[in-house]
């Protein structure tokens, strides 16, 4: 395990978490359900989203609509209701998005014959901010976790699944972020070098520990970036925020010191 000595001045930071503890937020949302309460117009009076887990972020947006066209909240349980009173047009497009720690699901609806009909389902990787296949949310996938947490050391561990080509290799690097006023900010100079994990046809784990000068009152999370390489060419990439319960001993999505 590689160590890097850091003497970083961090400004005071908030916890960057909602009412639900960080480790309770699911990595990926389940395939949720949406019900609309409408009246003639058509006007959407209420939108009920069910199949949620506490801590997920729920967002409602509507293009070419009149009314409250964008709103979001943190789910407190399995069901959440928005009451936007949206007046729809023939060109309106309404989207409901549920966001977990590392992945999100979106359902998009369009107006057909005065009714809202499902138009598309999409999934995104939050850390990479890009679209992914929804089937990948339930398939074996890379992960990362915080496994060292003290005022002087903050460490991460990451794993890549098997299933790739034997001629390809997997490499990883690690970045550290801290909570700042409800958002996450990269810690200056807290990025590891790329480390080769092994051949892509096997599963591998690797880690990195950042060393500090007695940091206190901070909340950190990690980001693991992966590259699948074919010789010198990168053929695939992925990134994951740290998540809990991945290894024996301490294994968390965040490190609060």
N, C-alpha and C positions, 0 to 999 in steps of 0.2 A: 504494500500500500504506500503510495507516494504522499509525502508531506510537503506543504508549501507554507512558509512563514509569512504572515500578513500582519501589517500594522496599519489598520484601516480606521479612519475616523468616520463613524456612522452617525447621522443625525437621528434624533429621537423618532421612533417609529411606532405606529399603531399596530394592532394585532392582525390587521388585514383579514379578518374572518367575521362571519355573521354570528347569529345566535346559536347555530349548531357548531359543535366542536369540529376542528379541521379534519380530524381523522374519521369522522362520521360521514363526511360527504362522499358519495359513491364515485368511483373512478369513471364510470360511464352510465348514462341514464338508460332505463329500460324503455321499451317501445310503448310510449304513453298513449292515452286516448283523449280526444277533444270533443266536447259537446257545445253547440251554439244555441242560445236562446234568442230568437229573432222575432221581429214583427214586420208588417208591411213597410216597404220602402226600397230595398230591405234595410232594416236597422238592426244591428247586433247589440242587444242589451247586456248579455252576459256570455262569457266564455269560460267553461269549466274544463280544467285539465286534470285528469286522474291517472293513476299508475305512477305517481311521483314518489320520491324518497326525500325525507327531511334534509335540508341543506342544499338541494339543487337550486340553481337559478332558473327562473321561469320568465320568459319574455314574450310579449305580444306586440306585433308591429303590423301596420297596414299602409300600403301604398295606394294613392289615388282614392283616399277615404276622407270623410269629414268627421271630426270628433277627436277623441284621445287616441292618436295614431301610434304611440309608442309608450309602453309601460313595462316594468319588470319588477320582480319581487323574489324573495327567498322562500322556497316552499317550507312550511312548518310541519307538513304531514303528507299523506298520500293524495291529497286533493287541494287544488287552488282555484279560486274564482276571480276573474277580472270582470269589471262592469264598465266597459269603455263607451257605450252608447255610440257606436260607429254607424254612420250612414254610408252605405256602399254604393258604388257605381258599377257599370258593366265592365270597366277596366280595373276594378279594385283587385288587389292581391293581398291576402292576409296570411301572416306567418306566425306560428307558435314554435318557440325554441326552448328546449330544456338543456341546461348545461351542467355537466358533472365536473370532476376534477380535471380529467384529461380528454374527455370527449363530449360532444353535444349532438342532439338530434333535432331536426327541424321538420315541421309539417307545413306545407304551403297550400293555400286554398284559393280558388278563383270563383267568380260569380257566373253561374250558368242557369239561365231561366229563372233568375231571381233567387236562386239558392246557392249556398256555399258548397263546393265540391272539392274533394282532395285532388290536388294537382301534382304534388311531388313530395317525396320523402328524401331527406339528405342528412348526412352525418359529417362532422368535422372533428379534426384533431385540434384541441385548444392550444397546446404548446406550439404547434406548427402553423396554426391558422390556415389550414387547407382542408379541402374536402377529402374524405376517405370513404371506402366502401362500408356500408352499414354492417355487412357480414363480419368485418374485421373487429367489431366491438365485442363479439363473443368468441373470437378465435384466440389462440395463444399469441401473445404480443409482448414486446419489450416492457420492462418496468424499471422503476427506480424507487429507492427509499432512503430516508435519513436513518443511519444506523449508529452514528456517533454524535453526542450532543453534550457539550460542556462549555464553560466560559472560555476555554483555551483551545478546544478542538471541535470542529463540526465536520462530520463525514457522511458520505453517501455510498450506496452500493447499487449496482444496476445489473440487469440480466437481459440477454437476448435469447429468444427461443430457437430451437432447432427447426429444420425444414427447408433450409436454403441449399444452395449448390456447394458441393465439396470444394470446388475450385475458387469459390468466393470466400472472402474473409470479412470479419466484423470488427469494427473499432468503435470506441466510445470516448467521450470527454464529458466533463462535469462543470456546471456553472452554479454559483450560489447567488441567491436573491434574498433581500430583506424587506420586511413590511414597512411601508411608508404611507401613512394617511389613507388606508384602504386600498392601496395598490402595491405591486411588487416591483422592486428596483434591483438591478444587477449590482452586486457588491464590486467596487472597483478592483481590478486585477484578480478577481476570484474566478478564474477559469483554468482548468487543468489542460495539459497537453493531450493530444489524441493518443489513446492507448489501444494496442491490438488485443482483442479478446481471444480470437481463434477462428477456426473454419466455420462457415455459415451453416453447415449441415449438422452441427452439434449445438447444444445450449451452453451458454457461458455466463459467468459472473465476473465483475470487476468492481473496484472501488477507488475512492480518493478521499483524503482527509485534508481539510484546510485548517491551519493553525493560526490562532489569534493571540493577542495580548490581553487576556482577561476581559472579554466583552460581556456586558451585562445589560439586561433590559431590552433585548432584541429578539425578534422572531424571524427565523430563516426558513427558506424552502430551497430545494435543489431542482436543477434541470439536467437531465442526462440526454445527450445527443448521440445518435447512432449513425454509422455509415457502413453500408455493405459495399465492399470493393471487389472489383474484378481486375486484378493487376493494379494499375495506377488509376483506373477509372471508377468513379463512384456510381453505382447502379441503383441505389436505393438509400433513402434517409428516413429517420424518425426522431422524434423528441418526446420526452415524457417528464411531467412534473412528478416529484416524489409522492409516494402513496404509502399507506400504513400496512402492517401485518404481512410483510413480504419475507422476513427472515426471523430466525430465533433471536431472542433477546430484544433490545430496543429496536423498534422498526416503526417509524412514524412519517407522516406527510410533512411535518414541520419540526423545527428545533427551537424551543423557546428557552432562552438563557437569561 
